[in-house]
């Protein structure tokens, strides 16, 4: 199913604008992530698509060629995975998964066959007859996904599906979820505040800020060509290079860097992995802290910009604390923006 | 186990308090099966007085059971949907409504009965019918049902559970019957036992509303104390105990179960 949002916005009764007018097109079978900090309107947008909230007047939601704007959540045939999973404690795993099919008034034999199929797909066979409160967090997450998927919804909507899990499990289930969603072959939107999650699972990521979509694109496009300082900071933790931009160069406290394209004014950002410890580099910085992270050292440097700069250093031995070292940044790695502000 | 004098003292005080409460009760029960109370147990034990109670007051016992059942059904039909509505729409209006429902708890049963008599006392068929007492019982017990169910519904994340059901295509009434009620079952159970126990034991209000042909168990109890020999009155107490103690025990069990479900 394709999804088309036109002018979808949300103003709450108290006048708060949770969502500025948003337009969004999602293709058949595409997995799109809504990524943003808390309060950016991503969950509100998901709930409007589900039919759990209404859009302000003028907004339109289309599933394929059908206008579903006025349909309630009961009629929309969406599959929803909630942050808390919202599994029914009074029912077994099997009955939870079969509930949506029962609501469609399908014959029992058909319900049983479909439930078995989805249980096998989500590898839930050993837990099928257990009550919900006998399951672990990861198992509950899979039951929630299976329950949403069983009635063959037109679209799957997932609201922070991994956030209720502990960190170790989250990484493992993130990969599982990515595989399952591809196996389902269904159009899906999932909300997250975790950029790693968004990039690992989604075909395209919509970065949201202050109720607006700041940028939408493939994970690579967002990472390599962020449209705004906000996106640069939120996706890949870019650091600001505060200094003066002029005459094709960026003048910082720790030295001068040549700029591509000769940008005048505006702001520049760089990511830690693009800052190299390089004795012949044009910048100088003092090593303030070194953390060994297995594959590399995380080096915090002062004196380059007013704020500390981080470099990721791969080497056999740790750089020495307090030492002043040379740094280089490839001109292509500098993300420069015409405007100063960090907002979208 | 009993090493310190403080522990021994604690146990002694507890046992003393229990004895203070239990001895009169046991004496009364014993009186109900003694041939002659004034001669004591040495006059012999008998079930004769219980038989007398049965002959004289079985109608009261059945009326009480009947009223308690009708009261339970009424409070279930009114109270569970009312608690659901209050849980679904938290807000000032809901709080005010909850206070209104709870009002009969604060008003003495006699005053409530007087109000009912003033308004409906002249409706002849109704005044002398058992359903008149039922109305009083429902008014008095409804807050217990509503509060018991509401507290469980407030403890589970009912809103999200219902949103989950709605997204699976469940219309409002299915969400009520499939999700809200089954998950509030511990509250419904605890509320039901409270309602039945209160209805069977209710005296104040019932005494004001009863007619000579409509005596409930506690009203009959007062009647037997006032007009029968002591052994019959005591046997009546015994009958009352036999009915009410299992209900109280079931109530304890239900509330313990509710606690377990919620934690």
Interface residues (C-beta under 8 A of the other chain):
Chain A: X50 X51 X52 X72 X73 X74 X75 X77 X78 X79 X80 X82 X84 X86 X87 X88 X89 X90 X99 X100 X103 X104 X147 X148 X151
Chain B: X156 X157 X160 X161 X163 X164 X165 X166 X167 X168 X169 X170 X171 X174 X178 X179 X182 X183 X185
